[in-house]
Amino acid sequence: SSDLEDGSVLISLRSAVHPLGAEKPQFLRAESYVSGYVLRPYHDGTERGLKLFLMTKTDVKGIIPKWVINFVAPRKPGEWIDSLKKACLDYQASHSDCTHLQKELEAFKVENPYDYEEATSPQQKDDQMRCSL
């Protein structure tokens, strides 16, 4: 993620491999090719808030018919944003002083070894797949 001068936060992510999150054959795991969020604070007269932009390219995997995915997928981001908004408003209502959050967020501002992984070319991925068969 990155913080901008105007207080905006940019977040980009994708699926990754983690030793504690190995795939299990009995479950399908969706793959996020790329996802991103832009959180931009605004203050318009008496109203303050946060504008949120999100985008994602995800393969849900499995044998779900495309028409089902096309029917459901456009609704999910809006539902997620509504849930996030409700959770934020509920939190603010029950925690009028949010200054303690700054201290809690410090832990996420340091480098994490799982934030980045070695880049591999498509050919290297093909070679790895052949070796694992």
MIDRENSE-582043 format. One line per field, with one value per residue: residue number from 1; residue in one letter; x, y, z of N, C-alpha, C in turn. Coordinates in steps of 0.05 Angstrom, whole numbers, plus 5000, padded with zeros to 4 digits. Example, Ala and Ser with C-alpha at 12.3 -4.5 7.8 and 13.67 -1.06 7.14 Angstrom:
<mardrens>
num = (1/2)
residuo = (A/S)
nx = (5264/5257)
ny = (4886/4955)
nz = (5156/5142)
cax = (5246/5273)
cay = (4910/4979)
caz = (5156/5143)
cx = (5264/5258)
cy = (4934/5001)
cz = (5156/5157)
</mardrens>
This chain:
<mardrens>
num = (1/2/3/4/5/6/7/8/9/10/11/12/13/14/15/16/17/18/19/20/21/22/23/24/25/26/27/28/29/30/31/32/33/34/35/36/37/38/39/40/41/42/43/44/45/46/47/48/49/50/51/52/53/54/55/56/57/58/59/60/61/62/63/64/65/66/67/68/69/70/71/72/73/74/75/76/77/78/79/80/81/82/83/84/85/86/87/88/89/90/91/92/93/94/95/96/97/98/99/100/101/102/103/104/105/106/107/108/109/110/111/112/113/114/115/116/117/118/119/120/121/122/123/124/125/126/127/128/129/130/131/132/133)
residuo = (S/S/D/L/E/D/G/S/V/L/I/S/L/R/S/A/V/H/P/L/G/A/E/K/P/Q/F/L/R/A/E/S/Y/V/S/G/Y/V/L/R/P/Y/H/D/G/T/E/R/G/L/K/L/F/L/M/T/K/T/D/V/K/G/I/I/P/K/W/V/I/N/F/V/A/P/R/K/P/G/E/W/I/D/S/L/K/K/A/C/L/D/Y/Q/A/S/H/S/D/C/T/H/L/Q/K/E/L/E/A/F/K/V/E/N/P/Y/D/Y/E/E/A/T/S/P/Q/Q/K/D/D/Q/M/R/C/S/L)
nx = (5017/5006/5014/4988/5001/4953/4926/4903/4899/4930/4920/4944/4935/4942/4931/4971/5024/5030/5065/5033/4983/4970/4942/4883/4861/4805/4779/4761/4799/4793/4825/4858/4876/4890/4877/4851/4849/4828/4829/4802/4801/4751/4727/4672/4647/4603/4603/4641/4681/4697/4718/4713/4745/4744/4773/4775/4802/4785/4787/4739/4741/4727/4665/4624/4570/4578/4537/4515/4557/4562/4513/4514/4563/4567/4539/4565/4611/4585/4553/4593/4617/4574/4570/4620/4616/4574/4599/4641/4613/4585/4629/4651/4609/4610/4661/4681/4729/4780/4835/4870/4875/4915/4963/4955/4956/5009/5038/5027/5054/5105/5156/5137/5154/5122/5097/5118/5139/5184/5191/5167/5176/5129/5149/5182/5143/5115/5156/5162/5113/5115/5156/5132/5095)
ny = (4976/5047/5113/5177/5247/5276/5246/5201/5131/5078/5013/4952/4885/4814/4743/4700/4654/4622/4592/4575/4572/4530/4500/4459/4396/4385/4433/4489/4543/4610/4653/4713/4755/4808/4861/4922/4981/5047/5093/5152/5208/5258/5325/5362/5418/5411/5358/5299/5246/5184/5167/5111/5070/5012/4955/4893/4832/4769/4699/4654/4600/4529/4496/4533/4559/4608/4646/4649/4670/4720/4742/4746/4770/4827/4850/4840/4874/4922/4903/4888/4939/4965/4933/4943/4999/5000/4971/5007/5053/5033/5020/5071/5094/5066/5075/5132/5160/5151/5151/5113/5077/5093/5075/5020/5012/5019/4972/4951/4981/4967/4930/4867/4800/4771/4808/4814/4775/4732/4748/4710/4686/4670/4624/4602/4588/4549/4511/4498/4476/4430/4402/4390/4353)
nz = (5000/4994/5018/5002/4993/5000/5036/5016/5007/4974/4954/4931/4910/4903/4892/4931/4950/5012/5066/5109/5088/5053/4994/4994/4973/4976/4973/4932/4910/4898/4851/4854/4807/4802/4847/4872/4913/4925/4973/4991/5029/5042/5051/5052/5063/5114/5114/5122/5098/5066/5003/4963/4917/4880/4848/4814/4789/4784/4785/4799/4798/4792/4771/4761/4728/4676/4670/4721/4750/4723/4737/4793/4808/4796/4838/4885/4900/4915/4958/4993/5003/5028/5074/5097/5106/5144/5186/5198/5214/5258/5291/5299/5327/5375/5394/5408/5413/5372/5372/5391/5350/5315/5340/5339/5283/5269/5269/5219/5183/5174/5138/5112/5104/5071/5038/4988/4933/4897/4829/4774/4709/4656/4631/4670/4708/4679/4675/4730/4740/4708/4734/4782/4771)
cax = (5000/5021/4999/4993/5001/4926/4914/4893/4914/4927/4926/4942/4940/4936/4935/4999/5028/5040/5068/5011/4958/4972/4917/4873/4847/4776/4769/4769/4809/4792/4851/4857/4899/4898/4856/4862/4831/4837/4813/4807/4785/4741/4713/4656/4630/4599/4605/4667/4678/4718/4710/4726/4745/4756/4772/4786/4800/4787/4776/4727/4748/4705/4647/4602/4563/4585/4513/4512/4578/4555/4489/4520/4588/4565/4526/4582/4626/4566/4546/4617/4620/4553/4578/4643/4606/4559/4618/4655/4595/4581/4653/4653/4588/4617/4688/4682/4757/4794/4864/4885/4879/4941/4983/4950/4963/5038/5048/5023/5070/5132/5158/5130/5167/5102/5087/5129/5150/5201/5176/5175/5166/5110/5164/5191/5120/5111/5177/5156/5089/5124/5172/5116/5077)
cay = (5000/5072/5137/5200/5273/5285/5227/5178/5106/5060/4985/4933/4858/4791/4718/4693/4629/4625/4566/4568/4572/4511/4492/4433/4385/4384/4460/4506/4569/4630/4666/4742/4763/4835/4876/4947/4999/5074/5105/5180/5224/5284/5342/5379/5434/5398/5329/5287/5218/5170/5156/5085/5059/4985/4940/4866/4812/4745/4674/4640/4571/4510/4492/4551/4570/4637/4663/4653/4690/4746/4752/4752/4785/4857/4859/4834/4897/4940/4891/4890/4967/4970/4920/4958/5024/4994/4964/5031/5071/5020/5023/5099/5099/5054/5084/5160/5168/5131/5157/5088/5062/5099/5058/4993/5011/5020/4945/4945/5000/4957/4910/4840/4783/4761/4829/4812/4748/4733/4748/4688/4689/4648/4600/4590/4576/4524/4492/4490/4458/4404/4389/4382/4331)
caz = (5000/4994/5028/4986/5008/5006/5055/5002/5010/4951/4961/4909/4920/4886/4906/4936/4964/5039/5077/5128/5074/5031/4982/5003/4949/4979/4970/4910/4918/4877/4846/4849/4790/4812/4860/4882/4927/4930/4995/4989/5048/5032/5070/5035/5081/5140/5110/5119/5092/5051/4978/4959/4891/4881/4823/4818/4767/4799/4774/4822/4793/4794/4748/4764/4701/4672/4674/4750/4758/4712/4751/4821/4811/4797/4863/4909/4910/4929/4983/5010/5011/5047/5099/5108/5116/5168/5207/5206/5229/5284/5307/5308/5347/5401/5401/5400/5411/5356/5371/5396/5325/5303/5352/5328/5255/5266/5263/5191/5167/5171/5117/5119/5084/5052/5021/4961/4927/4873/4804/4757/4682/4649/4624/4695/4719/4664/4683/4757/4738/4696/4754/4804/4762)
cx = (5018/5002/5007/4991/4973/4911/4903/4911/4908/4936/4923/4949/4933/4940/4964/5000/5040/5043/5046/4984/4959/4944/4909/4856/4816/4763/4778/4778/4808/4820/4846/4881/4909/4873/4868/4840/4844/4818/4821/4789/4775/4727/4699/4637/4628/4602/4634/4663/4702/4706/4726/4722/4757/4754/4784/4783/4806/4775/4766/4732/4723/4688/4621/4595/4569/4561/4508/4532/4571/4531/4497/4543/4584/4553/4545/4598/4608/4558/4569/4621/4599/4560/4601/4634/4591/4579/4633/4638/4589/4605/4656/4633/4596/4645/4691/4711/4773/4824/4881/4890/4906/4963/4980/4959/4993/5049/5045/5039/5098/5132/5151/5141/5147/5089/5095/5139/5167/5184/5186/5162/5146/5125/5174/5167/5113/5131/5171/5133/5098/5140/5155/5097/5089)
cy = (5025/5095/5160/5225/5281/5266/5203/5154/5088/5033/4968/4905/4838/4766/4712/4666/4635/4598/4557/4566/4553/4504/4464/4422/4385/4412/4473/4533/4588/4643/4695/4749/4790/4847/4902/4964/5026/5085/5134/5196/5250/5299/5363/5395/5420/5368/5320/5257/5207/5160/5131/5076/5031/4972/4913/4849/4785/4722/4658/4609/4554/4509/4509/4562/4600/4655/4669/4673/4718/4758/4761/4772/4815/4867/4857/4858/4917/4929/4893/4919/4974/4958/4935/4985/5020/4988/4989/5049/5059/5023/5052/5105/5088/5061/5113/5171/5146/5135/5132/5072/5068/5081/5029/4990/5011/4993/4938/4963/4990/4935/4883/4822/4771/4782/4826/4783/4751/4731/4724/4693/4667/4622/4586/4576/4550/4503/4481/4470/4430/4388/4378/4359/4304)
cz = (5000/5003/5011/5004/5016/5026/5043/5007/4986/4960/4936/4920/4898/4902/4909/4950/4991/5051/5096/5114/5050/5020/4992/4980/4952/4976/4944/4921/4895/4874/4839/4832/4797/4825/4870/4894/4927/4951/4996/5008/5034/5054/5053/5053/5108/5138/5107/5113/5077/5025/4973/4930/4893/4854/4829/4793/4781/4783/4798/4820/4795/4769/4751/4736/4699/4677/4704/4759/4748/4726/4779/4824/4813/4823/4887/4918/4926/4956/5003/5020/5032/5074/5113/5120/5142/5191/5216/5222/5257/5303/5317/5329/5375/5411/5392/5397/5397/5355/5376/5371/5312/5314/5341/5299/5250/5258/5233/5172/5163/5148/5128/5097/5064/5035/4992/4957/4901/4848/4787/4730/4676/4643/4650/4709/4706/4672/4711/4757/4728/4718/4777/4796/4766)
</mardrens>
